[in-house]
Amino acid sequence: MKSRFARIGQTADSIPHVNQELAMADLAFVVTTIAVFALVALIARGVTKL
């Protein structure tokens, strides 16, 4: 039983690979958000030229 509670008490900071995966997910979200805004800006610029 003791090991079961030890696993529950672990945080993302105590597990390095999970922390790295969370950082990569955050980076992917930021890059995707910037790409979407850039695409919307290009579409808006193209619409104004019509």
Phi and psi restraints in degrees (value plus and minus 20) as a CYANA .aco file:
   2 LYS   PHI     -82.4   -42.4
   2 LYS   PSI     -60.7   -20.7
   3 SER   PHI     -87.2   -47.2
   3 SER   PSI     -50.1   -10.1
   4 ARG   PHI     -83.6   -43.6
   4 ARG   PSI     -63.1   -23.1
   5 PHE   PHI     -91.9   -51.9
   5 PHE   PSI     -50.5   -10.5
   6 ALA   PHI     -85.6   -45.6
   6 ALA   PSI     -57.9   -17.9
   7 ARG   PHI     -87.0   -47.0
   7 ARG   PSI     -60.2   -20.2
   8 ILE   PHI     -84.5   -44.5
   8 ILE   PSI     -54.7   -14.7
   9 GLY   PHI     -98.0   -58.0
   9 GLY   PSI     -28.5    11.5
  10 GLN   PHI     -92.1   -52.1
  10 GLN   PSI     122.9   162.9
  11 THR   PHI    -129.7   -89.7
  11 THR   PSI     153.5   193.5
  12 ALA   PHI     -84.1   -44.1
  12 ALA   PSI     -48.5    -8.5
  13 ASP   PHI     -89.6   -49.6
  13 ASP   PSI     -47.4    -7.4
  14 SER   PHI    -105.6   -65.6
  14 SER   PSI     -26.3    13.7
  15 ILE   PHI    -140.1  -100.1
  15 ILE   PSI      81.1   121.1
  16 PRO   PHI     -78.2   -38.2
  16 PRO   PSI     -62.3   -22.3
  17 HIS   PHI     -88.9   -48.9
  17 HIS   PSI     -51.0   -11.0
  18 VAL   PHI     -90.0   -50.0
  18 VAL   PSI     -61.0   -21.0
  19 ASN   PHI     -82.1   -42.1
  19 ASN   PSI     -60.1   -20.1
  20 GLN   PHI     -87.8   -47.8
  20 GLN   PSI     -59.0   -19.0
  21 GLU   PHI     -83.9   -43.9
  21 GLU   PSI     -58.8   -18.8
  22 LEU   PHI     -85.5   -45.5
  22 LEU   PSI     -58.7   -18.7
  23 ALA   PHI     -85.4   -45.4
  23 ALA   PSI     -61.0   -21.0
  24 MET   PHI     -87.0   -47.0
  24 MET   PSI     -56.8   -16.8
  25 ALA   PHI     -85.3   -45.3
  25 ALA   PSI     -61.0   -21.0
  26 ASP   PHI     -82.4   -42.4
  26 ASP   PSI     -63.9   -23.9
  27 LEU   PHI     -83.5   -43.5
  27 LEU   PSI     -62.3   -22.3
  28 ALA   PHI     -83.3   -43.3
  28 ALA   PSI     -58.5   -18.5
  29 PHE   PHI     -84.4   -44.4
  29 PHE   PSI     -64.2   -24.2
  30 VAL   PHI     -84.7   -44.7
  30 VAL   PSI     -64.9   -24.9
  31 VAL   PHI     -83.3   -43.3
  31 VAL   PSI     -62.8   -22.8
  32 THR   PHI     -84.0   -44.0
  32 THR   PSI     -61.5   -21.5
  33 THR   PHI     -83.1   -43.1
  33 THR   PSI     -64.0   -24.0
  34 ILE   PHI     -83.4   -43.4
  34 ILE   PSI     -61.2   -21.2
  35 ALA   PHI     -83.7   -43.7
  35 ALA   PSI     -60.4   -20.4
  36 VAL   PHI     -84.8   -44.8
  36 VAL   PSI     -64.8   -24.8
  37 PHE   PHI     -84.4   -44.4
  37 PHE   PSI     -57.8   -17.8
  38 ALA   PHI     -84.4   -44.4
  38 ALA   PSI     -61.1   -21.1
  39 LEU   PHI     -83.9   -43.9
  39 LEU   PSI     -63.1   -23.1
  40 VAL   PHI     -82.9   -42.9
  40 VAL   PSI     -59.4   -19.4
  41 ALA   PHI     -83.6   -43.6
  41 ALA   PSI     -61.7   -21.7
  42 LEU   PHI     -85.5   -45.5
  42 LEU   PSI     -60.5   -20.5
  43 ILE   PHI     -84.9   -44.9
  43 ILE   PSI     -62.8   -22.8
  44 ALA   PHI     -83.7   -43.7
  44 ALA   PSI     -59.1   -19.1
  45 ARG   PHI     -85.4   -45.4
  45 ARG   PSI     -60.3   -20.3
  46 GLY   PHI     -87.5   -47.5
  46 GLY   PSI     -56.3   -16.3
  47 VAL   PHI     -87.9   -47.9
  47 VAL   PSI     -57.5   -17.5
  48 THR   PHI     -88.5   -48.5
  48 THR   PSI     -44.0    -4.0
  49 LYS   PHI     -99.1   -59.1
  49 LYS   PSI     -33.2     6.8
